[in-house]
Amino acid sequence: MRFLVVLVLAFAGLVASPNSASSLPVDRGPASRAVTHGGWILDPAGRVLVLHGINMVYKRPPYAPDAEGFGRDDARFLARNGFTTVRLGLIWKAVEPRPGHYDLDYLARIRRTAQTLADEGIWTLLDFHQDLFNEKFQGEGAPSWAVQDDGLPAMPQLGFPYNYFAMLGLNRAFDNFWANADGPGGVGLQDRYAAAWARVTRFFRQIPKVLGVDLFNEPWPGSTWALCANPLGCPLFDAKLEAFTQRSIDAIRRVDKRTAVFYEPHVLFNNGAQTGLDPTGQRLGFSFHDYCLTADLGLGETGGPDPVCGTFDDLVWSNTAAHVAATGHPPLLTEFGATKDQATLKDMVGRAEAAMTGWQYWAYCGCDDPTTTGPGATQALVLDPAKPPAGDNVDWAKMRALVVPHPLAVAGTPTAYHFQRGNLVFRAAWSVARAGRAGHFGSGSRTSISVPHRVYRHGYVAHVRGGRVVSAPDARTLVVAQGDHARQVHVVVRPR
């Protein structure tokens, strides 16, 4: 979650041990997986996925979204409105309550939710979520046996996110984690963590539409955080974070060659600091967040975006573009929002559109979140997932900001797409060349575009050059088949 004015000031100034994971058989099963390649996220057919979605993380025991009521009606609500991905939270404490012992009932519970989402055509990104590391520090994430604070106090208790900056025990616990300090049984803490990921990826091997795994939510640098609170970032901590990232990737790859692995920069990247991460391996992706530091302070004029936000957001997006250019790892904006400010939400959706980058809004529900900077209603799309997602249980103003037409799966390489909110005109263009690969998509290849009824209440008219419409009139999903000898396809959608 986001960091507020403190950072403005800062910028101004089932296996017994991890080693046994390698003895598990390598997963080459049939379940569908996304592919990260050549700077794009692709579906199994090689079409470019443009993902719009949400986060669903339940941070209280039993740490499972279905305990808060998230279920099939919520998945259908998302699919009807053009959302195609969910970042689904797992909590390490629930995954591995005792060292080397995994709670299969918990994993089965999360797997059922992933299957429910897949049944509605929604891609799941599995996320090991943490904020403030552990309940001892007023947060969630790591099991208590992994907390090594060397006896330093869990003080002062200022809540989220301020404990990060001042709590001695919390920062020491992070220091020891990044050092891979020996934990129970003399096994390194990171080694335990990486083995847990290996177990989880094996457990989910038969679930379709798994987008990938997100290794570690918002890595906090520990006691050296101040060195990272500048636009140039912190190469010394990045070296530690890269070692952890590589260790986790390698553990997963020993048992799973197919599932994409998304890694995150240190959390201060969210607010404009650079990252130097460059892990190696196949099917890697870059998960990043962007939180406007002053979104709820009303600094914008006449409903426009906050100019202070713009300064920091520009840094986040330019740093992301530079990282993707350097590594070739496709980006995914896995958190933004947590605000009711419509200008901020529309601006962020527009930034992602301009960069042709997918996104996952924070968050589906408030869900008694212990580590947020505002009331749950501020961040929630649906106030209570135990109730139907309808009527006053939905933040419809937020829906209007987030629900926009966009490509879903492109049989080619996107060159641009844009939705004009004023006149509801949507344009998209793509070449028929395969993204990041040699070759082209042939005649009849199909591209799908989300055309939400919420936007086009009275229907729409689609004009296509280089192809033809093959979906039913006014369908929520517009399907375009590529024409003979086409090199480029252009689509314009207008309201009736």
N, C-alpha and C positions, 0 to 999 in steps of 0.2 A: 504494500500500500504506500501512499504518498508521504513525502516529507515536506513540511511547510516552511514558514518564514525562517526557521533556524538555518536552513540551507541557503536561503537568499543571503543571509549574513555571512555564511561560510564562503560562498562564491565571491561575495564582495571582498572579502579578505581570503523353511524347512531344510536347512543345511547347518552343520555344526559350526562351521567357520567359513569366513569369506573365501578362503582358498579352495574350498570344495565346490564353489560355483563353477569352476572350470570343468568339473567332471560331469555337469549336466549336459545332455545332448543339445547340439546346436539346433535352433528352431528354423526350419525351412518350410513351415506349414502353409496351408492354402489361404488363411485369412487375409483379407485385403489390407494393404498398407500404403500410405502415401510415400512418395519418393522425393527427396530433396536433391536437386541436381542443377548445376549451371546457374545458380542464383534464383531458381524457381522451386515452388512446391508443386508436385505433379501427382495426379491420380494414377492408378495402376495402368491405365491406357496411355499415359504420357501427356494427358491434357493438363494445362495449368489450372491449379485450384486457386480461386480468389475467395478467401474464407472470411466471413463475418460471423461473429459469435459472442459468447459470454463466458465468464468464469462461474463455476459452481463449486465452492469450497465450504465445507461445514467444519468449523474450527473448535467445536465443543465435542466432548465424548458423546456418542461413540465415533465421531469424526466421519460419518457417512451421510451424504446428501439425502438419502431416502429417509433418514431419521427426522429430517426437517420437513418431509413431505414432498421432496422433489421426485417426480415420477413421470409416467407416460403422458399425462395431460400436459405437463410442462414441456416435454420433448416435442409433442405435436404443436403446441403453441409456437415454439421456436421455429420449427420447420415451416409452418404456415406463413411465417413472417420473413422468410428468407435467411434465417440464421442457419449456418451449416457446420458450426463447430462449437464444442464446449471444452474449456480447460477444466478438467475434472480433478479435484484435489484429493490426494492421499496424504495422510499424516504419518511420518516415520514412526512416531511413538505407537501408533496403532498397528502398523505393518510388522514391527519387530519389538514387541513389548519386553522381551528378554533377549539378551545377546545371542544371536544365531538361531532364534526360534521365531517363526513367522506365524501370524494369526491368519490361517487360511479362511476362516469364517469371515473375517473382515475383508480380505481380498475378494472373496466370492460376492460379498455385498456390493463392493465397488464395481466388480465385473458385471453384475446384473444391471447396474445403472448404465454402464458403457454399452451393454447389449441393447438396452431400451433405446438409447440414443441412436445406435446403429440401425435399429429397426425403422427409425424415422429418417434415415439418410444423413445423420449428423456424425461428423468426424470428431473423435475424442483425443485430446491431448492430455496424457496422464501427467500430473504435476505433483511432485513431492513438495508440499507447501510448508513454509515456516514463516513466522514473524516473531522476533524477540526470542527465538530459539526454543524456549520451553516455558511451561506454566510457572516455573519458579521465578521467571523474569517478566511475568504478566503477559506471556505470549503463548505460542504453540509450535509444535514441530518435532523436535528431537525427544527421544525417550529419556527418562530421568537418568538411566544408567550411562547415557552419553554426555551428561553435563559434568564437565571438569572445570570448576571455577577456582580451584586451589584455595578454597575457604574464603574467598573474597565475598563481601556482602552483596546481596541482591538489592542494593541501595545506590542512590535514592530512587524511589518508585514514583516515576513521573508519568507512567503510562506510555502508550504507543503514540508517536515514534520516539519520544524524547528519552526513553530509557537507553536507546542506542548511544546517545551522546554522553551519558553521564554514569550509567550503572557499571560499577567496577566488576562485579561477578559475571555479568552478561558478556562484557568485552573479553574477559579472560577465558570464558567458555568458548567464544569464537576463536580466540588466539590458539587454544589447544586443538580445536577442530582443524583449523587450517594447517597446523603443524603435524596433523595425523598422529597425535599423541596416543600412546598405548591406552586402551580401555580395558574392560573386563577380559580376563584370559590372556592379557598381553597382546591383543589384536588392536591394530590402529583404528581410530574412530572412522576415518575415511574408508578404510578397508571394509568395515562393517556396513557402512552406508552404500558403498558400491555393490557389495554382495546382495544387499536388500533390493537394489534396483535390478540386479540380474534375476533374482527370484520373481520379482513382479513382472518383468517382461516375459518370462517363461509362463507365468500364470495366465497372462492375457493372450497367449499365442493363438487361440482359436476365435478371438473376438474380432469381427470385421470392422472396417472403417476406424482403425486406430491411426491417428495422424502421426503420433510419436510420443516421446516422453520429454518432459521438461525437468532437467536434473535437479535444480535447487532454486527455490524462489528467492529472489532479491538477496544475493550474497552480501553480508555485512562484513567489512574489513576488520572488525575488532578494534583493538585499542589504537591502531594506526589509522583510524578512519579519517582524521583531519588531513592526512597527507593526500587523500583521494578527493577532497572537497575543493577541486580547482578544475578549470577546463582541460588541463593536460592529463588529468587522471593520476594513477599511481602504479608505475611499472613494477615496483617491488612486490606489491600485493598481487598484481596481475600474474606474476610468476607463480605464486602460491595457488591462486585460483585456477590457473591453467593446469597445474599438476593435479589438483583435485578433479578437474573436469576430465582430463585425459584418463585418470585412474577409473573414473566412473564409466566413461565410454568403453574402455578396454574390457571392463568386467561385463558390461552388457554384450559386447560383441563376441565374447567367448561363448555365449549361449544364444545369441539372437543377431543374425546378420541383416535382418530386413527392416526392423523398426527404426524410424528416424529418431535421432537424438538431438534435442534442442538444448543449448547451453545458454546461460545468462551471464552478463557482465556484472561487476559489483554494482550495488544498488545506487550509488551516486551517479552512475550513467543516466539514470532516470531524469536527472536534472541538469545534464549538460557536460558531465565529465567524460573524457575519452576512455576507451578500453584498448588494451593491447593483446587480448586473448587471441590465440590462433591454434586451437587443438587440431589434431589430425584424425583422419578416418573417413569412412564413407557414410553417406546419408546423414550429414550434420546440418543443423539449422541454428539460427540466431534468434533467441527469444529476448525481446527488450520491452521496457515499459516507458511510458511518458505520462507524468503527472504535472499538470499546471500548478505551480507553487502558490498562486494567488487567485485561483479560479473563483472562490467564493467570497472574495473581498469587494466585488463590484467595481473594479477599476476600468472596465470597458465602457465605451461610449455608445449610446443608442443601440444597445443590444449587440454590439460588435465584440470581437475577441479582446481580451485583456492584453495590452501591449507588453506588460511585464512577462506574461505567459509566453508571448510570441518570441521573446529573446531567448528564453531557455528552451522552448520547443524547437526553435530553429537549430540549436546546438544538438539536441537529441537526434533530430532527423538527419542533419549533415554528418554527424558522427556515425550513425547507422549506415548511411550510404557509403561512407569511406570504409567502414568495416566490411561490408558486403563486397565492395570492389576488391579489397585486399584478400579476402578469404574465399569468395565464391559461395559462401553459406547463405541460403535465402533467409530473409528476415520475416518475423511474425511479431506483430505488436500484441503481446499477450496480456497486457493490462493498460488501461487508461480509464479516465472517467471519475467514478466515485463522487459525482457532483450532479446537482440539478441544473447547473448553468448551461443553458441551451447553446449559447454562443461557443462555449468551450467544446462541447460535444460535437457540434457541427464542424467546427474548425478542425478537430482531430480526425473526424471521418473524412474531411476534405484533404487533409495532409496525407492520409493513408491512400486515398484514391489517387492523388497526384503521383505518389511513389509506387503505385500498383502493388501495395502491400496489404496483406490480410490483417485482421484484428479480432481481439476478444475483449469485450467490454467488462469492466469490474463494476458491479457484479450482478448476478441474477437476483439475489435477495440480500437483505441485511443479515438475517439469520443469526441474530445475537452475536455479531462479530466482536470479539474482544480486542482486536488489533486494527482499529480503523480510526480515522481522524474526525469522524462526524457521526451523527445518528444513522442507524441502518437505513432509514428512509432516503437519506441523501444518496446512497450508492445503489439502492435496489431498483431493479427493473420491475420485478414482481414483489410485492410487499410480504406475502406469506405463501410459500409454495405448498403449504398444506391445504390451501383453498384453491379453487379453480382460477386460472390466470385470465380473469375477465373483470369487467366493471371497475370499481374503485380499488381493486387489488392490483391494478396495473398502473404504472406511471406512463400515461399516454403521451405526455409532452416529451418525455425521454424517448419513447418509441418513435415519435415523429422525427427526432433528431438522428436516431440510429438506423431506422428502417429505410433503406434507399435501394433503388435498382442497382445491380452490379453483376458482372460476369460470375458464373459459378464454376464452370469447367470449360476451358478454351482449347479447342483443337487447333493449336498453333501457338504463336508467341504474341501476347498482347502488346500493342503499341500505345494505346491510350484508351481510357474510358472516363466519362464525366457525367454527373447528374446535375442539372440546373434546377435548383430548388424553386426558383421563382416561377418558371413556366412548365416545370415537370418534364422537361425534355432530357432524355438519356441518349448518349452516344457512346459507341464502342467500336474499336477497330483492332484487327489483329492480322498478322501475316500467317500463312499456312505452314511456315517452317516450324519444325519441332523445337520446342524451347530447350536450349542447352544441349541439343543433340543434332546429329546429321539427319537429313531427310525431311520429308514433308508429309502432312496429312493429305489423304487423297479425297477425291470427289465423294460427296455424301457424308464425310466426317461431321460429327455433330458437336456443336457448342451450345451450352445451356446458359441462360441469363435469368436471374431473379427479377421478376417484374411484380412487386407486391401489390395485392389488391388494396392495401392500406394507402398506397400512393396513387394508384389508378382506380379510383372507386367506380368510375363510369366506363372502364375499359380503356384500351389503348390501341394504337395503330403502329405497326412496325414496318419500316422500309429497310430493305436489305440490298446491298450491292455485293456481288461475289458469292451469293448463296440464296437460299430460299427458306421461308418459315415452314416448319413441318409440325409445329404444335397447334393445339386447338386455339380458336380465337379467345383472347383475354385470359389465357392460362397463366397461372402464377409463375410458371417456368416457361420462358420463351425458348424454343429450340430452333436453331438455325443449322441447316445442312449446307455444307460447302458445295459450291458449284463446280462444274467442269472447268479445268484449266485456270481456276482462280489462284491468284497469288496473295491477294488481300481481300478481307471481308470487312464491310462497314455496315453498322446497324444504327438506325435512329428510331427511337420509341417516343411517341407523342400521345398525350391523352386524347380520348375521343371528344 
